[in-house]
Amino acid sequence: MATETEEIRGLGHRVKRKEDDRFIQGKGTYIDDIKLPGMLHMAILRSPYAHATITGIDAAKAQAIPGVVAVVTGELMAQHNLAWMPTMSGDTQAVLATDKVRFQGQEVAAVIAEDVYTAKDALELIAVEYEPIEPVVTPQRAMEPNAPVIRTDKEGQDSNHIYHWESGDKDATDKAFAGADVVVALDTFYPRSHPAPVETCGCVADINPATGQATIYMTSQAPHAIRTVFALVAGLPEENIRIVSPDIGGGFGNKVPVYPGYVVATAASLLLGRPVKWIEDRTENLISTGFARDFHMHGEMALKDDGTMTGLRVSLLADEGAFHADAQPSKFKVGLFHIVTGSYDLPAAHVTADGAYTNKAPGGVAYRCSFRVTEASYLIERLVQNAAYELAMDPADLRLKNFIEKDQFPYTSATGFVYDSGDYHAAMNLALEKVSYRELRKQQEEARARGELVGIGLASFTEVVGAGPHKDYDILGLKMNDGAELRIHPTGKAILKISVQTQGQGHETTFAQIVAEELGIQPEDVKVMHGDTDNTPYGLGTYASRSTPVSGAATAMVARRVREKAARIAAHLLEVSQEDVEFSKGKFSVKGAPDKVVTIQDAAFAAYTNFPDGMEAGLEGVYYYDPPNLTFPFGTYAVVVEVDPDTGVWKVRRMVAVDDCGVRINPMIVEGQIHGGLCEGFGIAAMEQITFDENGNCIGANFTDYLLPTAWETPRFELGETVTPSPHHPIGAKGVGESATVGSPAAFVNAVIDALWPLGVRNIDMPLTSAKVWEAIQAAGGSTST
């Protein structure tokens, strides 16, 4: 209980992360730490081909190895109606290939053995006969009439085209372009990348043959949704399925989908009556689990001569891989990409999108952002930057001229989003001030006169998080709402159970702080539970920067529900009517008589010992939150780089990031989230890329080829903030506690291109390796002359 002078550490306090005590002592529990009696180990055989017919599988030699318990093939899975499973996008995906393989690394067979070493050795003895088929490695080739059809398993599928999707007003946009003084266009490719969490995916499936109870430990960001999908796929009663997600070593969207390894391990446990563990290695994680990005985008902007934006036209072609398995709301085929109008007052916009099957791994995910918002932010900011150069306007001035004004909120965008609140000018001006922008431009001119390549890049973004309102947001029909259950014990301590899952965001601390703010119970006295479907309320999980705006709001609402009952108990103890009771910082007092006080702890004890007649005992509640709207955090980033014209190596001189995510529950944790997002943005801009050769071989299947930024390369980040609370959410937060940091790749790329613009270099696709920049300089003649 707080003392008279002790401050309640609720919203806005830099409370140290409660969960870190066990992590720094090596006491975290990850999937590979779980060991059950009689546990078997599973290894998966993967296809070396991107596209090939399977003509035969001989597993006899593998089966004969001592210690091998079973070899599982697609044919065996088909006998149990488990050869195919639904994807998050409503498509179907092979669990183990039966007819043919459709990407390099696809699951073909699995070995179950007494130990993992025997299982992996046995894989080499499985003989698979393949007849190669021409691979399709680009969506452009996939859309050609003579391209090999990848999904021959789907009745009526006679091409590789998956969907066509539109948003906005085409007629109004065409009219805007017809009356434009200037039209600026840009073609750009946001290459395939990978979340690459520290911990790879895995599970331990334990099905008790006597009771039918299935307990599955897995690296899942959405355990409740996974439980429902498992019930649908495996035919097990949902009440007999328990999904447990223990400590997770990073997710970033990669641990949202259901992967074939989960299904095979569960089926094996069901058939063998023993627990089965599967842990993928790093190469498996990179080549077969949920990727990010892979959008080919074309953008056009209509403007007046004075720089006023009048229209936006965007088309994109998405590479979906061999199965359409994006983790995103069912209604939106390319996620929330139609936030592409960004922070700008664009009166007309039209967005079209097409998706294609290719011979690559499936499963696009929201890598450190809301659904496909990073791609949208990247495109609009690259286009705005180019427009500024073409119009000979300062990029900052063009943005300030076209930002949505503060008094225009709530603002309906040309693609239908209702932005709740914002002050984009304030964020931009603070970023310009912190980086000394006007002085930098002068220094840049002086540097160019000396033949030095110095670039200044900007990126402003409006994100859209907190999915979402049930009328528009679901995955496989499951509405994207989340819950919270709160119980106050007789001694005044609390336990909070939430439906979202943490993988490093600090939920055990920030959610306790929400309870502290609402009830006056110190966060140290609030235990937060998550990740166990038997012991937490139902919800759609953590991804797309949605956990705090949705389950955090549910936490605030259930705390208020509990507080309402506590107020009735306090009134009973104070012998006054409830209308005469006031609450502040964990204490109920009588209006006009502040000395008559009942603490929240007193009320909690009375809830079990001295409650009013007719009242149900106990002090607890549950709340499922259905957001009335999404929330729209925003910000502006500024980057200064130097480019060596002789080598193409570019270095970051300064990086300033100003974010507005509303009221911050724990500023320390939010700043950590922003730093992580900025590092990701730098990595994508500079080095991260998964690509494929003409045969569909994955280039980027290990950390020698797929480069991640280390402390050596990562620049120093300078942070700033503005605060514009959302009017829609109970805790007054806009994505608080999670920052997707969507603008940073555009800022880095804009800075490099700004340095090279005088050479005639107008666009380079990410990642901006030194070789790629050097080639662009050479192609432009290598001169700094304007």
LINFENZI-V593285 format. One record per pair of residues at least 4 apart in sequence whose C-alpha atoms are under 6 Angstrom apart, sorted by sequence separation. I is the first residue (numbers start at 0). J is the second residue. D is the distance in Angstrom with one decimal. If there is no record, write none. Layout:
i->I j->J d->D
i->I j->J d->D
//
This chain:
i->1 j->5 d->5.6
i->8 j->12 d->5.6
i->19 j->23 d->6.0
i->22 j->26 d->5.6
i->28 j->32 d->5.9
i->77 j->81 d->5.4
i->86 j->90 d->5.2
i->96 j->100 d->6.0
i->207 j->211 d->5.3
i->229 j->233 d->5.7
i->230 j->234 d->5.2
i->250 j->254 d->5.3
i->263 j->267 d->6.0
i->267 j->271 d->5.9
i->268 j->272 d->5.4
i->279 j->283 d->5.9
i->283 j->287 d->5.7
i->284 j->288 d->5.4
i->302 j->306 d->5.8
i->303 j->307 d->5.2
i->319 j->323 d->5.7
i->365 j->369 d->5.7
i->373 j->377 d->6.0
i->387 j->391 d->5.9
i->398 j->402 d->6.0
i->411 j->415 d->6.0
i->412 j->416 d->5.2
i->424 j->428 d->5.9
i->431 j->435 d->5.8
i->439 j->443 d->6.0
i->447 j->451 d->4.9
i->468 j->472 d->5.8
i->473 j->477 d->5.0
i->487 j->491 d->5.9
i->488 j->492 d->5.4
i->506 j->510 d->5.5
i->514 j->518 d->5.8
i->515 j->519 d->4.8
i->545 j->549 d->6.0
i->546 j->550 d->5.4
i->547 j->551 d->4.1
i->548 j->552 d->5.6
i->570 j->574 d->5.7
i->582 j->586 d->5.6
i->589 j->593 d->5.9
i->597 j->601 d->5.9
i->605 j->609 d->4.4
i->606 j->610 d->5.2
i->643 j->647 d->5.2
i->681 j->685 d->5.9
i->682 j->686 d->5.5
i->683 j->687 d->4.8
i->691 j->695 d->5.3
i->692 j->696 d->5.4
i->701 j->705 d->5.7
i->702 j->706 d->5.6
i->708 j->712 d->5.9
i->745 j->749 d->5.8
i->749 j->753 d->5.9
i->752 j->756 d->5.7
i->756 j->760 d->5.1
i->769 j->773 d->5.9
i->777 j->781 d->4.9
i->21 j->26 d->4.8
i->22 j->27 d->5.1
i->62 j->67 d->6.0
i->76 j->81 d->4.9
i->77 j->82 d->4.5
i->85 j->90 d->5.8
i->86 j->91 d->5.6
i->141 j->146 d->5.7
i->207 j->212 d->5.4
i->230 j->235 d->5.0
i->268 j->273 d->5.3
i->302 j->307 d->5.4
i->365 j->370 d->5.0
i->387 j->392 d->4.9
i->411 j->416 d->5.5
i->431 j->436 d->4.9
i->446 j->451 d->5.1
i->467 j->472 d->5.3
i->473 j->478 d->4.2
i->487 j->492 d->5.8
i->488 j->493 d->5.9
i->501 j->506 d->5.9
i->515 j->520 d->4.7
i->541 j->546 d->5.1
i->570 j->575 d->5.2
i->582 j->587 d->4.5
i->588 j->593 d->5.6
i->605 j->610 d->5.6
i->643 j->648 d->5.4
i->682 j->687 d->5.6
i->691 j->696 d->5.3
i->699 j->704 d->4.7
i->755 j->760 d->5.5
i->776 j->781 d->4.9
i->21 j->27 d->5.7
i->76 j->82 d->4.8
i->85 j->91 d->4.5
i->112 j->118 d->5.1
i->135 j->141 d->6.0
i->206 j->212 d->5.7
i->268 j->274 d->5.4
i->302 j->308 d->4.4
i->365 j->371 d->5.9
i->411 j->417 d->4.4
i->473 j->479 d->5.1
i->487 j->493 d->4.4
i->515 j->521 d->5.3
i->570 j->576 d->5.7
i->581 j->587 d->5.4
i->589 j->595 d->6.0
i->642 j->648 d->5.8
i->691 j->697 d->4.7
i->699 j->705 d->4.4
i->725 j->731 d->5.4
i->84 j->91 d->5.5
i->206 j->213 d->4.2
i->230 j->237 d->5.3
i->268 j->275 d->5.6
i->302 j->309 d->5.3
i->327 j->334 d->5.6
i->387 j->394 d->5.1
i->410 j->417 d->5.4
i->472 j->479 d->5.7
i->486 j->493 d->5.7
i->515 j->522 d->5.6
i->570 j->577 d->5.1
i->581 j->588 d->5.2
i->588 j->595 d->5.6
i->642 j->649 d->4.3
i->691 j->698 d->5.3
i->724 j->731 d->5.4
i->725 j->732 d->5.7
i->84 j->92 d->5.4
i->110 j->118 d->5.4
i->205 j->213 d->5.7
i->301 j->309 d->5.4
i->410 j->418 d->5.0
i->486 j->494 d->5.4
i->580 j->588 d->5.6
i->588 j->596 d->4.5
i->641 j->649 d->5.5
i->690 j->698 d->5.2
i->724 j->732 d->5.7
i->725 j->733 d->5.7
i->73 j->82 d->5.7
i->83 j->92 d->5.5
i->205 j->214 d->5.2
i->301 j->310 d->4.9
i->409 j->418 d->5.5
i->469 j->478 d->5.4
i->485 j->494 d->5.9
i->580 j->589 d->4.8
i->587 j->596 d->5.6
i->607 j->616 d->5.7
i->641 j->650 d->5.4
i->689 j->698 d->5.9
i->83 j->93 d->4.5
i->148 j->158 d->5.5
i->205 j->215 d->5.9
i->300 j->310 d->5.8
i->384 j->394 d->5.8
i->409 j->419 d->4.8
i->443 j->453 d->6.0
i->485 j->495 d->4.6
i->512 j->522 d->5.2
i->567 j->577 d->5.7
i->579 j->589 d->5.7
i->587 j->597 d->5.1
i->606 j->616 d->5.6
i->607 j->617 d->5.5
i->640 j->650 d->5.4
i->689 j->699 d->4.9
i->82 j->93 d->5.9
i->83 j->94 d->5.2
i->95 j->106 d->5.2
i->96 j->107 d->5.0
i->148 j->159 d->5.8
i->204 j->215 d->4.4
i->264 j->275 d->5.8
i->300 j->311 d->4.7
i->409 j->420 d->5.9
i->484 j->495 d->5.7
i->511 j->522 d->4.8
i->579 j->590 d->5.5
i->586 j->597 d->5.8
i->587 j->598 d->6.0
i->606 j->617 d->5.0
i->640 j->651 d->4.4
i->82 j->94 d->5.2
i->95 j->107 d->4.9
i->203 j->215 d->5.7
i->299 j->311 d->5.8
i->408 j->420 d->5.4
i->467 j->479 d->5.5
i->484 j->496 d->5.0
i->586 j->598 d->4.3
i->606 j->618 d->6.0
i->639 j->651 d->5.9
i->640 j->652 d->5.2
i->82 j->95 d->6.0
i->203 j->216 d->5.0
i->299 j->312 d->5.1
i->483 j->496 d->5.7
i->585 j->598 d->5.9
i->586 j->599 d->5.9
i->639 j->652 d->5.3
i->202 j->216 d->5.3
i->298 j->312 d->5.8
i->483 j->497 d->4.6
i->511 j->525 d->5.5
i->585 j->599 d->5.3
i->639 j->653 d->5.1
i->202 j->217 d->4.1
i->298 j->313 d->4.5
i->638 j->653 d->5.7
i->201 j->217 d->5.9
i->297 j->313 d->5.7
i->482 j->498 d->5.5
i->638 j->654 d->4.5
i->201 j->218 d->6.0
i->297 j->314 d->5.3
i->405 j->422 d->5.1
i->481 j->498 d->5.9
i->637 j->654 d->5.8
i->141 j->159 d->5.7
i->200 j->218 d->5.7
i->296 j->314 d->6.0
i->637 j->655 d->5.2
i->687 j->705 d->6.0
i->296 j->315 d->4.3
i->636 j->655 d->5.7
i->687 j->706 d->5.4
i->222 j->242 d->5.8
i->295 j->315 d->5.5
i->507 j->527 d->5.2
i->636 j->656 d->4.4
i->686 j->706 d->5.8
i->295 j->316 d->5.1
i->758 j->779 d->5.7
i->73 j->95 d->4.5
i->294 j->316 d->6.0
i->635 j->657 d->5.4
i->73 j->96 d->5.4
i->294 j->317 d->4.8
i->634 j->657 d->5.4
i->73 j->97 d->5.0
i->634 j->658 d->4.3
i->219 j->244 d->5.8
i->293 j->318 d->5.7
i->634 j->659 d->5.7
i->758 j->783 d->5.8
i->213 j->239 d->5.9
i->216 j->242 d->5.9
i->218 j->244 d->5.7
i->633 j->659 d->5.3
i->682 j->708 d->5.4
i->212 j->239 d->4.8
i->213 j->240 d->4.8
i->214 j->241 d->4.7
i->215 j->242 d->4.9
i->216 j->243 d->4.6
i->217 j->244 d->5.3
i->632 j->659 d->5.7
i->214 j->242 d->6.0
i->216 j->244 d->5.8
i->632 j->660 d->4.8
i->757 j->785 d->5.0
i->500 j->529 d->5.8
i->500 j->530 d->5.4
i->494 j->525 d->5.5
i->495 j->526 d->6.0
i->496 j->527 d->5.8
i->492 j->524 d->5.2
i->493 j->525 d->4.7
i->494 j->526 d->4.6
i->495 j->527 d->4.8
i->496 j->528 d->4.7
i->497 j->529 d->5.4
i->494 j->527 d->5.9
i->496 j->529 d->6.0
i->569 j->602 d->5.7
i->220 j->254 d->5.5
i->221 j->255 d->5.9
i->568 j->602 d->5.9
i->219 j->254 d->5.1
i->220 j->255 d->5.1
i->310 j->345 d->5.9
i->321 j->356 d->5.2
i->335 j->370 d->5.4
i->336 j->371 d->5.3
i->72 j->108 d->4.6
i->219 j->255 d->5.9
i->253 j->289 d->5.3
i->309 j->345 d->5.8
i->312 j->348 d->5.7
i->314 j->350 d->5.8
i->316 j->352 d->5.9
i->319 j->355 d->5.8
i->320 j->356 d->5.1
i->321 j->357 d->5.2
i->334 j->370 d->4.7
i->335 j->371 d->5.8
i->336 j->372 d->5.4
i->339 j->375 d->4.5
i->71 j->108 d->5.6
i->309 j->346 d->6.0
i->310 j->347 d->4.8
i->311 j->348 d->4.6
i->312 j->349 d->5.1
i->313 j->350 d->4.8
i->314 j->351 d->4.8
i->315 j->352 d->4.9
i->316 j->353 d->5.0
i->317 j->354 d->4.6
i->318 j->355 d->5.6
i->319 j->356 d->5.5
i->320 j->357 d->4.6
i->321 j->358 d->5.3
i->324 j->361 d->5.8
i->325 j->362 d->4.7
i->334 j->371 d->5.4
i->339 j->376 d->6.0
i->498 j->535 d->5.8
i->565 j->602 d->5.7
i->71 j->109 d->5.0
i->310 j->348 d->5.5
i->314 j->352 d->5.7
i->316 j->354 d->5.8
i->320 j->358 d->5.8
i->321 j->359 d->5.7
i->324 j->362 d->4.3
i->325 j->363 d->4.4
i->326 j->364 d->5.5
i->497 j->535 d->5.8
i->498 j->536 d->5.3
i->70 j->109 d->5.7
i->320 j->359 d->4.5
i->322 j->361 d->5.3
i->325 j->364 d->5.9
i->336 j->375 d->5.2
i->496 j->535 d->5.2
i->498 j->537 d->5.6
i->70 j->110 d->4.6
i->320 j->360 d->5.1
i->321 j->361 d->5.5
i->498 j->538 d->4.9
i->500 j->540 d->5.9
i->69 j->110 d->6.0
i->320 j->361 d->4.3
i->499 j->540 d->4.2
i->500 j->541 d->5.4
i->69 j->111 d->5.1
i->319 j->361 d->5.9
i->499 j->541 d->5.1
i->68 j->111 d->5.5
i->68 j->112 d->5.1
i->53 j->98 d->5.9
i->67 j->112 d->4.2
i->53 j->99 d->5.0
i->66 j->112 d->5.5
i->52 j->99 d->4.1
i->66 j->113 d->5.3
i->499 j->546 d->6.0
i->51 j->99 d->5.6
i->51 j->100 d->5.4
i->50 j->100 d->5.5
i->198 j->248 d->4.7
i->50 j->101 d->4.8
i->197 j->248 d->5.6
i->49 j->101 d->5.6
i->50 j->102 d->5.9
i->49 j->102 d->3.9
i->196 j->249 d->4.9
i->49 j->103 d->4.1
i->196 j->250 d->5.7
i->482 j->536 d->5.6
i->48 j->103 d->4.9
i->47 j->103 d->5.4
i->482 j->538 d->6.0
i->46 j->103 d->5.4
i->194 j->251 d->5.8
i->344 j->401 d->5.9
i->481 j->538 d->4.2
i->46 j->104 d->4.9
i->343 j->401 d->5.4
i->344 j->402 d->5.8
i->480 j->538 d->6.0
i->561 j->619 d->5.9
i->45 j->104 d->4.7
i->46 j->105 d->5.3
i->343 j->402 d->4.5
i->344 j->403 d->4.8
i->45 j->105 d->5.2
i->61 j->121 d->4.8
i->342 j->402 d->5.7
i->343 j->403 d->5.4
i->479 j->539 d->5.6
i->684 j->744 d->5.2
i->45 j->106 d->4.7
i->204 j->265 d->5.1
i->657 j->718 d->5.8
i->659 j->720 d->5.7
i->661 j->722 d->4.9
i->45 j->107 d->5.4
i->206 j->268 d->5.8
i->654 j->716 d->5.2
i->655 j->717 d->4.7
i->656 j->718 d->4.9
i->657 j->719 d->4.3
i->658 j->720 d->5.0
i->659 j->721 d->5.0
i->661 j->723 d->4.9
i->662 j->724 d->5.9
i->44 j->107 d->5.6
i->61 j->124 d->5.1
i->206 j->269 d->5.6
i->655 j->718 d->5.9
i->657 j->720 d->5.0
i->659 j->722 d->5.5
i->661 j->724 d->4.3
i->680 j->743 d->5.0
i->44 j->108 d->5.1
i->60 j->124 d->5.8
i->61 j->125 d->5.8
i->208 j->272 d->5.6
i->557 j->621 d->5.8
i->676 j->740 d->5.1
i->680 j->744 d->4.5
i->43 j->108 d->5.9
i->44 j->109 d->5.8
i->348 j->413 d->5.5
i->519 j->584 d->4.8
i->557 j->622 d->5.2
i->673 j->738 d->5.7
i->43 j->109 d->4.3
i->347 j->413 d->5.4
i->519 j->585 d->3.7
i->672 j->738 d->5.8
i->677 j->743 d->5.9
i->42 j->109 d->5.6
i->58 j->125 d->4.7
i->518 j->585 d->5.4
i->669 j->736 d->5.1
i->42 j->110 d->5.4
i->57 j->125 d->5.9
i->482 j->550 d->5.6
i->41 j->110 d->5.5
i->57 j->126 d->5.1
i->205 j->274 d->4.2
i->481 j->550 d->5.1
i->553 j->622 d->5.7
i->41 j->111 d->4.5
i->56 j->126 d->5.7
i->204 j->274 d->5.4
i->483 j->553 d->5.5
i->553 j->623 d->5.9
i->662 j->732 d->5.2
i->40 j->111 d->5.6
i->56 j->127 d->4.5
i->204 j->275 d->5.3
i->482 j->553 d->5.6
i->483 j->554 d->5.3
i->553 j->624 d->4.9
i->661 j->732 d->5.0
i->40 j->112 d->5.4
i->55 j->127 d->5.8
i->203 j->275 d->5.5
i->291 j->363 d->5.0
i->661 j->733 d->4.9
i->663 j->735 d->5.3
i->39 j->112 d->5.7
i->55 j->128 d->5.1
i->203 j->276 d->4.2
i->287 j->360 d->5.2
i->289 j->362 d->4.3
i->290 j->363 d->5.0
i->291 j->364 d->5.3
i->660 j->733 d->4.9
i->39 j->113 d->5.0
i->40 j->114 d->5.4
i->54 j->128 d->5.4
i->202 j->276 d->5.8
i->289 j->363 d->5.4
i->660 j->734 d->5.7
i->40 j->115 d->5.1
i->53 j->128 d->5.9
i->54 j->129 d->5.9
i->202 j->277 d->5.4
i->289 j->364 d->5.9
i->291 j->366 d->5.8
i->660 j->735 d->5.5
i->42 j->118 d->5.6
i->53 j->129 d->4.8
i->201 j->277 d->5.3
i->42 j->119 d->5.7
i->52 j->129 d->5.5
i->201 j->278 d->4.3
i->44 j->122 d->5.9
i->51 j->129 d->5.8
i->52 j->130 d->5.0
i->380 j->458 d->5.7
i->51 j->130 d->5.2
i->200 j->279 d->6.0
i->466 j->545 d->6.0
i->51 j->131 d->4.0
i->464 j->544 d->5.7
i->465 j->545 d->4.1
i->686 j->766 d->5.2
i->51 j->132 d->4.9
i->464 j->545 d->5.7
i->684 j->765 d->5.5
i->685 j->766 d->4.8
i->50 j->132 d->5.3
i->684 j->766 d->4.8
i->685 j->767 d->4.9
i->465 j->548 d->5.2
i->684 j->767 d->5.9
i->685 j->768 d->5.7
i->50 j->134 d->5.3
i->376 j->460 d->6.0
i->465 j->549 d->5.9
i->369 j->464 d->5.8
i->193 j->290 d->4.8
i->192 j->290 d->6.0
i->193 j->291 d->5.6
i->192 j->291 d->5.2
i->191 j->291 d->5.8
i->191 j->292 d->5.1
i->632 j->733 d->5.7
i->191 j->293 d->4.3
i->190 j->293 d->4.7
i->630 j->733 d->5.4
i->189 j->293 d->5.6
i->189 j->294 d->5.3
i->188 j->294 d->5.9
i->188 j->295 d->4.5
i->188 j->296 d->6.0
i->187 j->296 d->5.4
i->491 j->600 d->4.3
i->186 j->296 d->5.9
i->186 j->297 d->4.5
i->185 j->297 d->5.8
i->252 j->364 d->5.3
i->491 j->603 d->5.6
i->185 j->298 d->5.2
i->252 j->365 d->5.3
i->184 j->298 d->5.6
i->252 j->366 d->5.3
i->489 j->603 d->5.2
i->490 j->604 d->6.0
i->184 j->299 d->4.3
i->251 j->366 d->5.1
i->489 j->604 d->4.2
i->183 j->299 d->5.5
i->251 j->367 d->5.2
i->183 j->300 d->5.3
i->182 j->300 d->5.6
i->182 j->301 d->4.7
i->341 j->460 d->5.8
i->342 j->461 d->5.5
i->181 j->301 d->6.0
i->341 j->461 d->5.3
i->181 j->302 d->5.2
i->648 j->769 d->4.5
i->179 j->301 d->5.4
i->647 j->769 d->4.5
i->179 j->302 d->5.6
i->180 j->303 d->4.9
i->179 j->303 d->5.9
i->180 j->304 d->5.7
i->176 j->301 d->5.4
i->647 j->772 d->4.9
i->647 j->773 d->4.0
i->646 j->773 d->5.7
i->487 j->618 d->5.5
i->486 j->619 d->4.1
i->175 j->309 d->5.9
i->485 j->619 d->5.4
i->175 j->310 d->5.5
i->485 j->620 d->5.5
i->484 j->620 d->5.8
i->484 j->621 d->4.2
i->172 j->310 d->5.7
i->483 j->621 d->5.7
i->483 j->622 d->5.5
i->482 j->622 d->5.5
i->482 j->623 d->4.1
i->481 j->623 d->5.5
i->481 j->624 d->5.7
i->328 j->472 d->5.5
i->329 j->473 d->5.8
i->480 j->624 d->5.8
i->328 j->473 d->5.2
i->329 j->474 d->5.2
i->480 j->625 d->5.3
i->328 j->474 d->5.1
i->468 j->625 d->5.7
i->468 j->626 d->4.9
i->467 j->626 d->5.8
i->468 j->627 d->5.7
i->468 j->628 d->6.0
i->466 j->629 d->6.0
i->465 j->629 d->5.1
i->94 j->259 d->4.7
i->464 j->629 d->5.7
i->465 j->630 d->6.0
i->464 j->630 d->5.4
i->463 j->630 d->5.7
i->463 j->631 d->4.7
i->462 j->631 d->5.3
i->462 j->632 d->5.4
i->461 j->632 d->5.9
i->462 j->633 d->5.9
i->194 j->366 d->5.9
i->461 j->633 d->4.3
i->370 j->543 d->5.8
i->460 j->633 d->5.4
i->369 j->543 d->3.6
i->460 j->634 d->5.6
i->172 j->347 d->5.0
i->368 j->543 d->5.3
i->369 j->544 d->5.7
i->459 j->634 d->5.6
i->171 j->347 d->5.9
i->172 j->348 d->5.4
i->459 j->635 d->4.2
i->458 j->635 d->5.6
i->552 j->729 d->5.8
i->365 j->543 d->5.9
i->458 j->636 d->5.3
i->457 j->636 d->5.7
i->138 j->318 d->5.4
i->169 j->349 d->5.3
i->457 j->637 d->4.6
i->167 j->348 d->5.5
i->168 j->349 d->5.4
i->456 j->637 d->5.7
i->167 j->349 d->4.4
i->456 j->638 d->5.1
i->104 j->287 d->5.9
i->166 j->349 d->5.8
i->455 j->638 d->5.7
i->166 j->350 d->5.1
i->455 j->639 d->4.6
i->165 j->350 d->5.5
i->454 j->639 d->5.7
i->165 j->351 d->4.4
i->454 j->640 d->5.2
i->548 j->734 d->5.4
i->164 j->351 d->5.7
i->453 j->640 d->5.8
i->164 j->352 d->5.1
i->453 j->641 d->4.6
i->163 j->352 d->5.7
i->452 j->641 d->5.9
i->163 j->353 d->4.6
i->452 j->642 d->5.3
i->162 j->353 d->5.5
i->162 j->354 d->5.4
i->161 j->354 d->5.3
i->544 j->737 d->5.8
i->161 j->355 d->5.3
i->160 j->355 d->4.7
i->159 j->355 d->5.5
i->159 j->356 d->5.1
i->183 j->386 d->5.9
i->426 j->634 d->5.8
i->427 j->635 d->5.4
i->426 j->635 d->6.0
i->29 j->245 d->6.0
i->29 j->246 d->5.2
i->138 j->355 d->5.6
i->28 j->246 d->5.4
i->101 j->321 d->5.8
i->136 j->357 d->5.7
i->135 j->357 d->5.3
i->136 j->358 d->5.7
i->135 j->358 d->5.4
i->430 j->657 d->5.8
i->92 j->322 d->5.8
i->90 j->323 d->5.7
i->40 j->275 d->5.5
i->41 j->276 d->6.0
i->38 j->274 d->4.6
i->39 j->275 d->4.7
i->40 j->276 d->4.8
i->41 j->277 d->5.0
i->88 j->324 d->5.2
i->38 j->275 d->5.6
i->87 j->324 d->5.4
i->88 j->325 d->5.6
i->86 j->324 d->5.0
i->87 j->326 d->5.3
i->167 j->413 d->5.9
i->167 j->414 d->4.3
i->166 j->414 d->5.8
i->249 j->502 d->5.0
i->247 j->502 d->4.8
i->102 j->358 d->4.7
i->101 j->358 d->5.3
i->102 j->359 d->4.8
i->102 j->360 d->5.8
i->220 j->500 d->5.5
i->460 j->742 d->5.7
i->458 j->742 d->5.6
i->244 j->530 d->4.6
i->243 j->530 d->5.5
i->458 j->745 d->6.0
i->243 j->531 d->4.5
i->458 j->746 d->4.8
i->242 j->531 d->5.9
i->457 j->746 d->4.9
i->242 j->532 d->5.5
i->252 j->542 d->5.8
i->456 j->746 d->5.1
i->241 j->532 d->5.7
i->241 j->533 d->6.0
i->456 j->749 d->4.5
i->456 j->750 d->3.5
i->455 j->750 d->4.5
i->454 j->750 d->4.7
i->454 j->751 d->5.6
i->454 j->753 d->4.7
i->454 j->754 d->3.7
i->453 j->754 d->4.9
i->452 j->754 d->5.1
i->49 j->358 d->5.6
i->223 j->532 d->5.9
i->223 j->537 d->6.0
i->224 j->539 d->5.7
i->221 j->539 d->5.8
i->221 j->540 d->4.1
i->220 j->540 d->5.8
i->220 j->541 d->5.5
i->450 j->783 d->5.6
i->373 j->741 d->4.9
i->377 j->745 d->5.1
i->368 j->739 d->4.4
i->367 j->739 d->5.2
i->286 j->700 d->5.8
i->285 j->700 d->5.5
i->282 j->700 d->5.0
i->282 j->701 d->5.5
i->17 j->508 d->5.6
i->16 j->508 d->5.5
i->192 j->688 d->5.0
i->191 j->688 d->5.9
i->192 j->689 d->5.4
i->191 j->689 d->5.4
i->9 j->512 d->4.5
i->9 j->515 d->5.0
i->9 j->516 d->4.3
i->7 j->521 d->5.8
i->136 j->695 d->5.8
i->188 j->764 d->5.9
i->49 j->695 d->5.2
i->11 j->663 d->5.7
i->13 j->665 d->5.2
i->11 j->664 d->4.9
i->12 j->665 d->5.4
i->13 j->666 d->5.9
i->10 j->664 d->4.3
i->11 j->665 d->5.3
i->13 j->667 d->5.4
//
